[in-house]
Amino acid sequence: MEQQAYWAIGIFVIIYGLIISEKIHRTILAMLGGLAMVVFGIVEHDAALHHIDFNTLGLLIGMMIIVSVTADTGLFKYVAVWAAKKVKGEPVRILVALALITAFGSAFLDNVTTVLLMAPVTFSITKQLRVNPIPFLITQIIASNVGGTATLIGDPPNIMIGNEVEELTFMAFIYNLTPIAMLIMLAYIPLFVWMFRKQIRTTPELQADIMKLDMSELITDRKLLIKCLIVMGMTILGFFLHQALHLESSAVALTGAFVLLLLTGEHKMEQALTRVEWTTIFFFVGLFALVSGLVETGVIAQLAAKAIELTGGDLVATSMLILWLSAIASAFLDNIPFVATMIPMIQEMGQMSMDNLEPLWWSLALGACLGGNGSLIGASANLIVAGLAGKEGHPIRFLYYLKIGFPLMLLSVAMASVYIYIRYLM
Amino acid sequence: MIQYRFDETVIEVQERRDGAETEFRIRLLQAEPYAGRMKDIQRRFEDNEDYTDALFYVYPDHAYKIIVRDAHYADFLTALFKAKLILSLAWAEA
């Protein structure tokens, strides 16, 4: 390897280590790491820019705008309370209903956004029933990571993979990942009930109180809701048709976002743009530049060659290695930098001896997304919910979550292994 | 301790202590203009970053249950006072 490659590895390892230590904000570190690759001449300025995936950024920004405007309508609270009333205020069934809503929401919205929308209504319902909110919050964390696995737009690893690999369209993700995500949720639901049923008991009087709630008061802005529902519907339809329309998914999301801002007016625009999670967007920008150092200096190509050497180029062994490595790594590390590193590695494998990369992409997506359930630090949504719960006086302990999340994560990855093997490798 | 007074022809207020919280049961006997003011108070407490400072449950016929954490008890009563839903507020000996 050339001297430049050693410099690139050094910068990457230092930045990665600092990200894991959580002493400095990950966005600052990723940006400094990416800039270091340029400043020290490891990557040309233009090459670093070329590696920044503006499609991923556009998709994230577009969806953040749409969701932030829709959140003002009260829609999410309405849906959660409607579900609670449908199950007659029974806590175990509410827990299942909210987990399913979270999973569905996470398939079409960012996981962090979904749990942020679900948390307030969860506190509200559990307070009314006088039950512990922690089982509800934990099942929502887990459901958000499973639901996010199901679509191209559900979880950042999928967004990154889908935008990097042209053949993996929105429909391809639905066709290949939605079935296994649904199977995993189906397997989880009886386990959720079994684990938490004794912790969430209430009285018939409190259940009756839920049934009496006035639903008409929950929607705060009906005109805005209609506009949001039309735009959200058109945007999701756009995702389904983006390949036929020859449009990138980011173009669909950004069109939806700015049409909605056109309909809502300038006052909403200021607010919506402020609510875009710019720290996440810049984290991605920094990471893309950081990983470009490893790509341009040939480090990724060498890693890919080593991985092929390790598995003998066998597709089954390589798929399983990627799936389990991604899952275990994502349980304890941020899955976004991990996936950012793995994508060029799999692309390199394709340029070497492996011609069928499809099982490898699905293995990476499943491992990275499902792995997030393994620990409280496995995914951003987990940390956000834990932070909110702690602030509201219900801390979720790392070990308590690990005892629940890690076995469930292993179960889901085992199911994913069987699925990958039967569907793509037999 | 805070004592308050309200117009019984406009509003009914009952409160019950429960641990570190107080549960208010409020019913508006005159919808206009008080229901709108109540909605403004609800929005104020729901739009901040503290999700459980005061939790609002709205029932038909302008009835409300509000669970208020102790730290926000005075804030909530002050909000009712500013909206002219209660007539007076005063500190009193416990």
Interface residues (C-beta under 8 A of the other chain):
Chain A: A119 P120 F123 S124 K127 Q128 D209 K212 L213 D214 E217 L218 T220 L388 K391 E392 G393
Chain B: K39 R43 E46 D50 Y51 T52 L55 Y57 V58 Y59 P60 K65 I67
